[in-house]
């Protein structure tokens, strides 16, 4: 049975009310994009938070974070080729430090790309994988 239909039936039976469920079903490609962006942005946020704690409180959490960072980097290297992995890791660790517009430029696949957002990064990965 379809989850939306089951949910509607449950509420109709329990509360004797008509229920309208709205939602968007994502295609597999949209799900992949969304999950990648969540992954890379959360990873970047974790790195930035660790750096912020070090700067504000002089508390270096790298010994603690390193195990997780190595695991995530290993997952990236396992999933993507070396060129794509380098761009992803650059985005996570260095993208937040950009001071100049030219620093958004990345050379990959023999071409130059501007990477300002995780969406841009994902689009580049799609181009490099084909």
CORMO-V495476 format. One record per helix or strand of 3 or more residues. SS is the DSSP state (H for helix, E for strand). FROM is the first residue (numbers start at 1). TO is the last residue. Records with the same first field share a line. If there is no record, write none. Layout:
SS->FROM-TO ; FROM-TO
//
This chain:
H->3-15 ; 28-57 ; 62-79 ; 82-93 ; 95-97 ; 101-104 ; 118-129
E->105-108 ; 111-114
//
